[in-house]
Amino acid sequence: MTSRPLDPDESAKLLDALSGDGGHRIVRDLLAVRRARARGVGPRPPAAARDGAAPDYGSAFRGLSCRLQDHAAELARQRQRLPALRERLRGLSPDDRRILLRADPAFHNWVLGEELIEESRRSLGSDLEQGRELADCAAIVTGALEPGGGFSAALINDLKARAWGARGEVLRRLADLRGAGEAFAAAEGFLAQGTGDALEEAGLLELRSSLCRDQSRTPEACCLLDDAAAVYRRYRDFHLLGRVYVRKGCVYGQAGEMSAAVDWLRKGLSLIDAERDRPLDVAARCCLLLYLTESGRTREARFLLKASRAEMLRHGTPWLLARLRWLEGKIYDALGFPAEAERALIDARQGFLDLKAELNAAAVSLDLAVLYTAHGRAAEVRRLAEEILPIFRARDLHREAIAALLALRQASRMETRSARLLAEIRGHLDRARRDSPLGFELL
């Protein structure tokens, strides 16, 4: 069959519909149907196509413009309902909010699900508990969606996977690694029933790689990132490829391979489009500063800090800014400016306390304790050790770190200064940060 050219009016309608929000989902849905048929799922293609004749795509695209317009109209209707839905949720306790989201079909809204996922991701830089609540709500909303209104079961499964991926990421950052693993497994299950969108799958590979990094499974984390990188190369999305390289740098940094970490971060920064994702660009620069410092290239780190500080302050989240101040303290300490290091570390600790991130505040206190020990300030060391020990014990954190703190407290009581003890304490604390949720993590 010879297909006729599209009528100009039909072409205009199609392009108008595609330019609106959600148009890409219809096209992905059609491609998903095509892939399913290629796998032998669903209606078989016409006999002519099976016999080797040129396939007839007319039936697939016939009426597409109308479908796109109907889909865009449904998205617009759902978006119009959002303010009223948000108002009904305002002021409710988390338990009441979950009950309402499950029980009332008005909340089973695709746009609401997408918005909750994005808000959860944005909260990672400022309020992890809020991020967890938003991700939980997103999982409830997307779990209640039914096919219809232009949303196929496959597309809904993609969205469910995104919601569970967001949930896994916030649990990982809250140091619930088991819960994060379960959430990522659920996301993988939904993707297996989704459209087969390679970009959706690559995004989940990135998240899973960070979990492997936190579990010290470095080779597996790198393999996952290599798989994601292959997808982004195929799509020629070099910004996302740069993000993978940045994540790979963080994997090597967590493993203590600082030279490789610096190299991968620089590769990533050369590809990242800062205008497209400013927080990513700032976080990557902050990680590069950290690994330059920890690899002994402190002057290089200080130069980069001077060049990047204004941009970091302008675009950084509260979470990142607290880490930046922590990093400044480490750089000043390494360069031999104890007063400046102390001020920066105290500011960083207060920043984490304001964010209710007591584990990170405790980690900063460790650096302060080592700084005070090096300068014979026994009373301050004793006070910090007494503050930190209950946090470490309550969270069942690294035993070596607890042992180091006990030794530090005892040494401060005796007001002794031993270069060997100080070196041992530094080694224990460095290992504790790499092997526990106290790492200087940004991604």
N, C-alpha and C positions, 0 to 999 in steps of 0.2 A: 504494500500500500504506500502510495506517495503522500506524504503529509503536506498540507497546504501551509503557506506562510501565515504567521500570526497577523491578524488584523491590527493596524496601528492602534486603534482604540483599546483592543484587548491587551496589547503590549503595555500601553500606558497604565492600564488598571493593574496589571501584574506587577509592574515596577513600583507603583504607588503602594501596593499591598506589601511587597517585600521590604520596602523601606521602613515600614512601621515595626513597632515592637512585636516580636513573636513570629514574624514572617519566616525567619530562618528555621523555626521549629517545624513548620509545615513541610518545608523542603527536606529537612532531615527525616521527617516522618515518611515522606514518599520514598526517600532513599532506603529507609529501613525496610519498607515493604518490598522494595526491589531486592535487597540483600536476602530477605527471608525467602522470597521466591527462588532466588539463586541457590539457596540451601535446600530447596525442596519443601519449604514450609508454606502453606497457603495455596491459593489457586495457581494452577500451572499456566505457563505462558501459552499463547496461541500456537497451533500446530505449525504454522508457517515459521515462527521463530524457532521452534524445536528442530525443524528441518533445515535450518541454516539460513533461512531468508532474513533479510534485514528486519530487526525488531521494530515493532510499531509502538512508539511511545505516546501516540496520540491519546490512547485511553487513560494513560497515567496522568497526563497533563490537561485532559479535557475538563473544563470547569474549574481549573486551578485558581483562576482569578477570583471566582465567586467564593471558593473555599477560603482563600486567604483573607478576603474581605470579611467573611463571616467570623473567621478566627480572630482577626484584629478587632472586630466589634465586640466579641466575647471578652477579650483581654481588656478593652476599654471599660466594659460594664463591671468587670471584677475590680479594676483599679478604682472606679468611682465608689465602690463599696468600702474601700480600705479605711477612710477616715472614720466611718461609723463603727467598723470592726475594732479599730484601735481604741476608740473611746470606750467601747464595752469592756475591753481588756484592762483599761487603765485602773490602777488602784487595787486590783485583785491580788490575792496571795498566789504564790506559784501553784499550790494544789488546786485552788479554785479555777485558776487560769487553765490548767490542764483539763479539768473536768469539762469546762465550757467548750474548749477546742474540740474535745472528743464528741460531745453530745450534740452540738448545734451545727447542722449542715451549712449554715451561712458562712462558717469559718473554713469550710473545705474548699479553699480558694487557691488556685494555682499561683496567682500573683502574690498573695499573702505568704505562701510557702517560700517563694523565691526571695521575698523581702526579708523574711526571718533568717534565711541562710546567709544573705549578704550582711545583715546587721550582726549576726554572730561572728562572722569573719572580721568585721571592723572592730568588734569589741575585744578581739585578741590583744590589741595594743593598749587597752586601757582598763578593762574589767573582765577578768576571766570568769568570775561567777555569773555575771550577766551574760557572757558569751555562752556558758553552759545552759542557762535557762532558755536563751533564744534558740539554741540548737535543739534542745529537747522539744520545744514548741514546734519547730520546723519539722521534726520527725513525726510528730503527731498529725500536723496538718497534711503533710505529703502522704502519710500513711492512709489517710481517709479519702484521698482523691480517687475518683472513678473515671474511666474513659468516657469521652464525650466533649462536645464543644471544641473540636479540633485537637484534643489531646488524646493520643492513643495510649494504650497500656504500656507500650515500649517507652514512649516519652515520659510518662509518669514514673516508670521505674528509674529512668535516668535522674529525674529530680529527687526521688527517694534516695538514690545513691549519693547525690550531692549533699542532702541533709544529713545522712549518716556519716559521710566523710567529714562534714563540719563538726559533728558531735565528737567523732574520734579525735579530731585535731585539738579541740578544746580540752578533752580529757587528757590527752597526752601532755599538754602544757600544764595541766594541773597535777601532773605526775601520777595519774591513774593509768599506768601503762597497760594493765590487763583490760580495763574497760575500753581503752582506746583500740586495742587489738580486736576486741569483740565488735566494736562499732565499725571498724574497717572491714571486718569479715562480712558484716551485714551489708555494707555498701557494695562489696564485690558481688554478693548474691544478687542484688538488684541490678547491677550492671550486666550480669550474665543474662538477664531477662530484658535488657534495654535495647536501644537502637543499634548498639555496636559502635557508637560514636568514639572514634579513637582519641579525641581530645578529652572527653570525659574520663576515659580509662587512664590516660596519661596523668591527668590531674590527681587521680587517686593514687597512682604509683608514686607521685611526689610525696603525698602525705604519708604513705606507708614507709617511704624511705626515712623520713624523720623519726618514725617510731623505731625502726631498725637501728638508726643512729643512737637513739637514747638507750637502746638495749645492748649497745656495743657490738652490734652485728654489722661491722663495717663492710665486708665484701657483699653481703646481701643488699645493703643500702645502696652501694654503688651500682650493682646490677639493675636494681629498680630504676635508678636515675638514668642509666644508660638506655633502658627501654623507653623511658619517657622522652629522652633526647632524640631517639630515632623517630618518634612520632612528630616532634616539633620540626625536625629537619625536613621530613616528608611534606609537611604543611608550609614549610619555609617561614615559620614564625620564630624569628631569631630573638625576639624579646623573651619568649617562654624558654627558648634554649638557654639564654643567659641566666634565667631564673634557676634552671636545672644546674648549671655550672656553679652558681652561688651556693645552692644546697650541697653540692658535692664538696665544695670548699669547707662547708660547715661539718660535713661528715669527717673529713680528714682532720679538721681542727679538733673535733671531739676525740678522735683517736690519738691525738698528740703529734700528728705528722704536720708540723706547722709550715714547712716549706711547700708541701703540696697544697695545703689549705690556702696559702697566699696566692699561689699560681692559679688555682681554679677560681678564686674570688676575683682576681684581676681579669681573667677571661670572661667571667660572667658580667662584670661591670662594663666591659667593652661592648657588650651586646644589649644590655638592658636599656629600654627606652624610658628614661626618667619621667617624662611627661605622662606616660601611660600608667606607671605605677610608682609614684614618688616614695611611698613608705618602703617598698622593696629596695629601691635605690639607696635610701638612707640606711636601712638595716644592713645592706650588704657592705656599705662603707664602714659601718660601725664594727662589723665582724672582721673586716680587713684590718682595722686599727687594732683590734684585740689580738689577732694572730701575729701581726707584726711585733706587737709588744711582747707577747709570750715567746716569740722566737728570738728575742734579744735585739731586734731592729727598732729600738725605742726611739731613736732620733728620727728615723724615717716615719714612724708612727706619729710623732709629734708634729712633723711637717704636714702630714696628711690631715691631722686633726685641725691645725690652723686653717688649712685650705677649705675644709668641709664643715667646720663647726657652725657657721652662720646658717648654712642650708639645713643642717641637721636640726638646729633649734627652730627653724621656721616650719619644717615639715614633719618633724618627729612626733610620734604619739607619746603620751605621758610615760608609758612603759619603756619606750626606747630612750626617752630623755633621762630617765633614772639610770638606765644602763650606760648611757653616754657619760654621765657624771661619774659613775663607778669606774668606767674605763679611764677617764681623766685622772682619777686618783691613782690607778695602777701605773699610768705613764709617769706622773709626777714622782711616785715612789721610786720607780726604776731609774729615773734621772737624778735622784738625790735631792728632791725638794719636799721634805717631810711635812712642812706646814701646809703647803698647797695640797699635798696628797691627803692630809687629814681632813681639810675643809671639804674637798671633793667627795671623799668617802662618807663623811657625815651627811652631806646633802643627799647622796645616793641612797643611803640607808633610810633617811626620812622620806624620800620619794617612794621607796618600796613600801614603807609602813603606811603611807597615805593611800597606796593602791591595795592595801590589805594583802600584800605579798610577803608574808613573814619569812618564808624560806629564803627568798632573795635578800631580804634585809639581814637575815642571819649570815648569809654568804658574804655580804659586805662587811659585817662585823668581824668575820674571820680575817679579812685583809687588814682591818683596823687593829685587831689583836696582834697580828704579826708585826705591823708597823710600830705599835707601842712597845712590843717586846724588844725590837731592835734598838729602841732608844731608852730602855730601862724604865719605862713608865708602868711599874708593877701594879699600882692600884687600878689604873684603867684596864689593864689586861685582865685582872681578877674580876672586875665588874662585867666586862664583856663575856668572859667565859661563863660566869654564872647566868647571864641572860641567854646565851646560845644553847647551853647544854640541854635544858628542858625541851627546846624545840627539836633538837636532833633526836633525843630519846623518844619523844612522843611520835615522831614520824618514822622511827626505826631506820634512821639514815646510816650512812657509811660508818662501820665500826671503827675503821682506822681514824676517821675524823673525830669520833667521840674520844678515842684513846689519845689523840693529839691534844684535844681540848683539855682533857684531864691532866695531861703532862704540863700543858701550858699554865693551867690554874695552879698546879702544885709549884711550878717554878716561880710564878708570880708571888705566891705566898712566902716563898723562901727568898724572894727578891734576888734570884740568881739569874745570870745571863750566860748562856752557853751557846757558842756559835754552832756547835754540833747539834744541840737540841733544836735550835731555831731552824737549821737546815732540814732536820727530820720533820719538824712540824710543817714547814712549807711543802715538803714532798707529800706528806699525808693529805694535806688540804688540797693540793693540786689534783691528786688522784681522786679525792672525794668529789671534787667538782666535775671531773670527767665521768665518773661512774654513778653520779646521783643526779636528781633533778635540780641541783644547785648550779648547773653549768650556765655560762654566760650566753644563753640561747636567745636568738632573735627570730629564727625562721623554723 
